[in-house]
Amino acid sequence: MTVHRRDFITILGGAAAAWPLAARAQQQALPVIGYLGLSTPEAQASTTAGLRKGLGEVGYVESRNAAIEFLWAESQFERFPALAVDLVRRGVNVIFTSSRSAVRAIMAASATTPVVFIMGEDPVAEGLVPSLNRPGGNVTGISDFSNRLAGKRLGLLRDTVPKGTLFAALVRSSHPNAASDIKDVQAAAHAVGLDLRVLTADNEHEIDMAFATMSQLRVGALFVNIDPFFTERREQLAALAARYTLPAIYPLREFAIAGGLMSYSADRAETARQAGIYVGRILRGEKAASLPVLQSAKFEFLINLKTAKALGLEMPSGVLAIADEVIE
């Protein structure tokens, strides 16, 4: 068969036009994971990396056979309802989040879109699932109970600064958990025999003012509450603690890496990996209702020895002995 030059050009042009359509169709065919981020990409880098690792373990690689659509609340909890509606409208196959407030927003937006969470609270006590073993609805995930670690953190701080008479706790008053967190940390302080002063800060200036107040009060050590707002400002917090020569314990490893003295928390990357496996299993066809809520079993205690030396602090041998990682 003879193909004339004009016909050949027409055929070639039609094929070229079809290629982008085919590529788009292939891209649209990928399962889509909605990621409703609590804070910012930089602050949640370890969580995102852990999620991708877990997905990879069950055969899903971003941009190859799955897509991830990211939306970030930037620590503004009031944005969750609109962001949740946005993801549901996009028709994502499953949504991952690391916030109790985000889970509530997603549940309000859809009773069918599967949700895999990481959270520090007890999801049963929060009314998100009827039981850990049988979550039943469209929500499951992993609880690391990080909001219940105040007693452990304060105990480590007391052991590090045994002669301290007055400790402080820094809390963001606008955080949805602020009231319960303050109650928990005060109870934990009482249980370990500490005199504790709670200070609040909702912006960078108030953080500066809180440290000035601690200096005036002659605070001996600082407990920083878990909050994405503080995580995003971990370098500022570490710098202020160094300026005021104030030993402090923080709720995530990122703080110790940024120059904070100590951190104690669940291994968030490992927890996110487990969540990634759950997300992948749901993409394969399993139901959230049949996946029991897991509880974190791996916790990590970090000490920044370089910071301890800069503070003129001799870390007790018993505290050093139980550290999972020492930064020198």
WOWOTA-V183816 format. One record per backbone hydrogen bond with DSSP energy under -0.5 kcal/mol. NH is the residue of the N-H (numbers start at 1). CO is the residue of the C=O. If there is no record, write none. Layout:
nh:co
NH:CO
NH:CO
This chain:
nh:co
4:2
8:4
9:5
10:6
11:7
12:8
13:9
14:10
15:11
16:12
17:13
18:14
19:15
20:16
21:17
22:18
23:19
24:20
25:21
26:22
27:23
28:24
29:25
30:26
30:27
31:65
33:67
34:32
34:94
35:69
36:34
36:96
37:35
37:71
44:40
45:42
48:44
49:45
50:46
51:47
52:48
53:49
54:50
55:51
56:52
57:53
58:54
58:55
59:56
60:55
61:59
63:66
64:61
65:61
66:61
67:31
69:33
70:68
71:35
73:37
74:39
75:38
76:73
77:75
79:76
80:77
83:79
84:80
85:81
86:82
87:83
88:84
89:85
90:86
91:88
92:87
93:32
94:32
95:114
96:34
97:116
98:36
103:99
104:100
105:101
106:102
107:103
108:104
109:105
110:106
114:93
115:138
116:95
117:140
118:97
119:142
123:121
126:122
127:124
128:123
129:123
130:135
136:289
137:135
140:115
142:117
143:294
144:119
144:142
145:119
147:120
148:145
149:146
153:149
154:150
155:151
156:152
157:153
158:154
159:155
160:156
161:157
164:161
167:195
168:221
169:197
170:223
171:169
171:199
173:171
175:172
178:175
181:177
182:178
183:179
184:180
185:181
186:182
187:183
188:184
189:185
190:186
191:187
192:188
193:190
194:189
195:165
196:194
197:167
199:169
199:197
201:171
207:203
208:204
209:205
210:206
211:207
212:208
213:209
214:210
215:211
216:212
217:213
218:214
218:215
219:214
220:166
221:166
222:247
223:168
224:222
224:249
225:170
225:223
230:227
231:227
232:228
233:229
233:230
234:231
237:233
238:234
239:235
240:236
241:237
242:238
243:239
244:240
245:242
246:241
247:220
247:245
249:222
250:262
255:252
256:252
257:253
258:254
259:256
260:255
262:248
263:302
264:250
265:300
267:298
268:266
271:267
272:268
273:269
274:270
275:271
276:272
277:273
278:274
279:275
280:276
281:277
282:278
283:279
284:280
285:282
286:281
290:287
291:288
292:290
293:132
294:141
296:143
299:297
300:265
302:263
302:300
303:325
304:261
305:303
305:327
306:327
308:304
309:305
310:306
311:307
312:309
313:308
314:312
315:313
319:316
320:316
321:317
322:318
322:319
323:320
324:301
325:301
327:303
328:326
